[in-house]
């Protein structure tokens, strides 16, 4: 379709991984607490990114596809008009 995925900075991922590792080392054995802390770290990390949800992404993809189709149709019309004008100039 032509839409590219988001490329995530490797340094950012490495930092996130280190933070999660530190949390796991600090809280051995407390699963619920660890899960809550990991969720907090992830929410903080994702809030720093410019992300959209799947529904919004799909809606924008559909708009882009319709816009591309209209552009293709207009380019074809323009080419036809240029051909007609070019043909009438040579007569």
N, C-alpha and C positions, 0 to 999 in steps of 0.2 A: 504494500500500500504506500510505501514511501515514508512512513513515520518512523523515526529512529528512537530507540530506547534511551533512557537517561543514563549517562555515564557518571558513575559515582567516583569521587576522588579516592585514590588508594590510601592516602594519608588519613582521610576521614575514617575509612573503614578500619584501618589499623588502630586508630585511637579508640574507636568504639569497641573493638575487640579487646583492647587492653583494659578499658573500663569494666567490661563485663567479666573479664578474668579476675580483676581485683575484687569485684563483688562476690564472685564465687569463692575466692580464697578467704574473705572476711566472714562469710556466713555459712560454714559447713553444717549440713544437717537440717537447716530450717528452710524447707522447700517453698512454703507459701510466702515467707518473707523475701526469699531470694527471687521468687517469681515477680513479686511486687516491685522490688528494686530494679530488676532487669527491665520490666515494663516501663518504669520511670526513665531509665537511661535511654531506652529505645524511643519513647515519646519525645524526649528532649532532643535526641539526634534527628528524628524525622521532622520535628518542628523547624529545624534549621534548614531543611531542604525545601525546595519549591516543588512539592508533589501535588498531584491531583488524584482523585479517586477514579475507579474504573468507569463509573457511570459518566463522569464529566469527560474523561478521555474518549470514551466511545462516542459521546455526543459531538465533541470537537472533530473526531475522525470523520464522522458522517458529514459535518459541515464542510470539512476540507474536501471530501470526495465530491460533494455536490458542486462546490466552487470550482474544482478542477474540471469537472464535466462541462460546466458553463464556459470556462475559459477555452477548453478544447473546441467547443461549438463556435465560439466567437472567432477563434483563430481560423477555423475553416471558412466561416462567412467572410472574413477579411481577405483570405486567399482567393476566394471566388470573386469578390468585388475587384480585387487587384487584377485578376485575370481578365475580367470583363472590361475594365478601364484600359488595361494595356492593349487589349484586342481592338477597342474602338479608336484608340489613338493612332494605330498603325493603318487605319482605313483612309 
